[in-house]
């Protein structure tokens, strides 16, 4: 007790008590005061509405699910927007030819679908896929002639060589092994990276 009484001033007394402002205790702060003036409740967030003013807002479970994500890629997955699709077309899969489509974003090709507008004959149509003129993606897309008719969907999941970067092209090439003039529309599913 006497140690406090013989202190020369209030600042020294605070030091003796271990209450030095800015070292042992928080100095007054308008932002902290604004937060202290709020009423806490479940599922509420805090936001500053101006200098030294704050308010609460509703924080839904969807909002919390997004806020706890570690990075933008995880947030896209939470939102269900981690995939985009590209579409291209071959006018005749029975004639050896190619079509191209450019990727607007970096990603990994996850699946390629085809749908045809008529029946092919003779042999299957084999579609090879590559990115930017590189090594072909393993696993060709096979359009099965024995099950071909308008509206039939075939698909393939690429094995490797399926990374694409923004501005690169994806090339689909038919071997022209089937007969019949048949158009194929291709949908390429790409997961963002």
C-alpha positions as CSV (number, residue, x, y, z in Angstrom):
1,X,0.0,0.0,0.0
2,X,2.7,2.5,1.0
3,X,4.5,2.0,-2.4
4,X,1.5,3.5,-4.1
5,X,1.2,6.5,-1.7
6,X,4.8,7.6,-2.2
7,X,4.5,7.7,-6.0
8,X,5.0,11.2,-7.4
9,X,2.1,11.2,-9.9
10,X,-0.7,9.2,-11.4
11,X,1.5,7.8,-14.2
12,X,3.9,6.4,-11.6
13,X,1.1,4.9,-9.6
14,X,-0.3,3.1,-12.7
15,X,3.2,1.6,-13.3
16,X,3.3,0.5,-9.6
17,X,-0.1,-1.2,-10.0
18,X,0.9,-2.8,-13.3
19,X,-1.7,-0.7,-15.1
20,X,0.5,1.3,-17.5
21,X,-1.7,2.5,-20.4
22,X,-0.6,1.0,-23.7
23,X,1.6,-1.6,-22.0
24,X,-0.6,-3.3,-19.3
25,X,-4.0,-2.1,-20.3
26,X,-5.6,-1.0,-23.6
27,X,-5.7,2.7,-24.2
28,X,-9.1,4.2,-25.1
29,X,-9.9,3.4,-28.8
30,X,-13.0,4.6,-30.6
31,X,-13.2,1.4,-32.7
32,X,-13.1,-0.8,-29.6
33,X,-15.7,1.5,-28.0
34,X,-18.0,1.1,-31.0
35,X,-17.7,-2.7,-30.8
36,X,-18.3,-2.6,-27.1
37,X,-21.5,-0.8,-27.7
38,X,-23.0,-3.6,-29.8
39,X,-25.2,-6.4,-28.5
40,X,-23.8,-9.8,-29.2
41,X,-26.1,-12.6,-30.5
42,X,-25.8,-15.9,-32.3
43,X,-25.2,-15.8,-36.0
44,X,-24.1,-12.2,-36.1
45,X,-21.1,-10.6,-37.7
46,X,-19.5,-7.3,-36.9
47,X,-18.7,-4.6,-39.5
48,X,-17.4,-1.1,-39.3
49,X,-19.9,1.4,-40.8
50,X,-17.6,4.4,-40.6
51,X,-14.8,5.8,-38.6
52,X,-15.5,4.8,-34.9
53,X,-18.9,3.2,-35.7
54,X,-19.9,-0.4,-36.0
55,X,-22.9,-2.6,-36.5
56,X,-23.9,-6.2,-36.6
57,X,-25.3,-8.1,-39.6
58,X,-26.8,-11.5,-40.0
59,X,-24.3,-14.2,-40.7
60,X,-25.9,-17.2,-42.3
61,X,-24.6,-20.7,-42.4
62,X,-23.8,-20.2,-46.1
63,X,-21.8,-17.1,-45.3
64,X,-19.9,-18.9,-42.5
65,X,-19.1,-21.8,-44.8
66,X,-17.6,-19.3,-47.3
67,X,-15.7,-17.3,-44.6
68,X,-14.0,-20.4,-43.2
69,X,-12.5,-21.4,-46.6
70,X,-8.7,-21.1,-46.7
71,X,-8.4,-19.8,-50.3
72,X,-10.3,-18.7,-53.4
73,X,-10.2,-22.2,-54.9
74,X,-11.9,-23.7,-51.8
75,X,-14.5,-20.8,-51.9
76,X,-15.3,-21.6,-55.6
77,X,-15.9,-25.2,-54.5
78,X,-18.1,-24.1,-51.7
79,X,-20.1,-22.0,-54.1
80,X,-20.2,-24.7,-56.7
81,X,-18.5,-22.6,-59.3
82,X,-15.3,-24.5,-59.6
83,X,-16.0,-25.9,-63.0
84,X,-16.7,-24.3,-66.4
85,X,-17.6,-25.9,-69.7
86,X,-16.6,-25.2,-73.3
87,X,-18.5,-26.4,-76.4
88,X,-17.2,-27.1,-79.9
89,X,-18.5,-29.0,-82.9
90,X,-17.3,-31.2,-85.8
91,X,-19.5,-31.0,-88.8
92,X,-18.8,-34.6,-89.9
93,X,-17.1,-37.1,-87.6
94,X,-16.8,-39.6,-90.5
95,X,-14.3,-37.3,-92.2
96,X,-10.9,-37.0,-90.7
97,X,-10.8,-33.5,-89.3
98,X,-10.3,-31.4,-86.2
99,X,-12.0,-28.6,-84.3
100,X,-10.6,-26.2,-81.7
101,X,-11.8,-24.3,-78.6
102,X,-9.7,-21.9,-76.5
103,X,-9.7,-22.1,-72.7
104,X,-10.4,-18.8,-71.0
105,X,-9.1,-19.9,-67.6
106,X,-6.5,-22.3,-66.2
107,X,-7.9,-25.7,-65.3
108,X,-7.9,-29.5,-65.5
109,X,-10.1,-31.2,-68.2
110,X,-12.3,-33.6,-66.1
111,X,-14.7,-35.0,-68.7
112,X,-15.5,-34.7,-72.4
113,X,-19.0,-35.4,-73.7
114,X,-20.3,-35.8,-77.2
115,X,-23.8,-35.9,-78.7
116,X,-24.5,-36.7,-82.4
117,X,-27.3,-35.8,-84.7
118,X,-27.6,-39.1,-86.7
119,X,-26.4,-42.7,-87.0
120,X,-22.9,-43.6,-88.0
121,X,-22.0,-46.9,-89.6
122,X,-18.9,-49.0,-90.4
123,X,-16.6,-48.4,-87.5
124,X,-16.5,-46.4,-84.3
125,X,-15.5,-42.7,-84.5
126,X,-12.4,-42.2,-82.4
127,X,-11.8,-38.7,-81.1
128,X,-8.3,-37.8,-79.8
129,X,-7.9,-34.7,-77.7
130,X,-4.8,-32.6,-77.0
131,X,-4.0,-29.3,-75.4
132,X,-2.1,-26.7,-77.4
133,X,-0.5,-29.2,-79.8
134,X,1.0,-31.3,-77.0
135,X,0.8,-35.0,-76.3
136,X,-2.6,-36.4,-76.7
137,X,-4.7,-36.9,-73.6
138,X,-4.9,-40.5,-72.7
139,X,-8.3,-42.2,-73.2
140,X,-9.9,-41.3,-76.5
141,X,-13.5,-40.5,-76.8
142,X,-15.2,-43.3,-78.6
143,X,-18.5,-42.8,-80.4
144,X,-19.8,-46.3,-80.6
145,X,-21.3,-47.0,-84.1
146,X,-23.4,-49.9,-82.7
147,X,-25.2,-47.6,-80.3
148,X,-25.3,-44.5,-82.5
149,X,-28.3,-42.5,-83.2
150,X,-29.5,-38.9,-82.8
151,X,-29.1,-37.7,-79.2
152,X,-26.9,-40.5,-78.0
153,X,-24.3,-39.1,-75.5
154,X,-20.8,-40.6,-75.2
155,X,-18.1,-39.4,-72.7
156,X,-14.6,-40.0,-71.6
157,X,-12.6,-39.1,-68.5
158,X,-9.1,-38.1,-69.5
159,X,-6.2,-39.9,-67.9
160,X,-3.3,-37.4,-68.2
161,X,-2.0,-34.5,-70.2
162,X,-5.2,-32.8,-69.4
163,X,-4.0,-29.5,-67.9
164,X,-4.9,-26.4,-69.8
165,X,-3.9,-22.8,-69.2
166,X,-5.7,-19.6,-70.1
167,X,-5.3,-18.9,-73.8
168,X,-4.4,-22.4,-74.8
169,X,-6.5,-24.4,-77.3
170,X,-8.0,-27.8,-76.9
171,X,-8.0,-29.8,-80.2
172,X,-10.5,-32.6,-80.9
173,X,-9.6,-34.8,-83.9
174,X,-11.8,-37.5,-85.5
175,X,-10.1,-40.4,-87.2
176,X,-12.8,-40.4,-89.9
177,X,-13.2,-44.2,-89.4
178,X,-17.0,-44.3,-89.5
179,X,-19.4,-43.6,-92.4
180,X,-22.3,-41.3,-92.7
181,X,-22.4,-37.5,-92.5
182,X,-22.9,-37.0,-88.8
183,X,-22.4,-33.8,-86.7
184,X,-21.0,-34.1,-83.2
185,X,-21.2,-31.4,-80.5
186,X,-18.6,-31.7,-77.7
187,X,-18.9,-30.3,-74.2
188,X,-15.6,-30.1,-72.3
189,X,-15.8,-29.9,-68.5
190,X,-12.9,-28.1,-66.9
191,X,-12.2,-27.7,-63.1
192,X,-10.6,-24.4,-62.3
193,X,-7.1,-24.5,-60.7
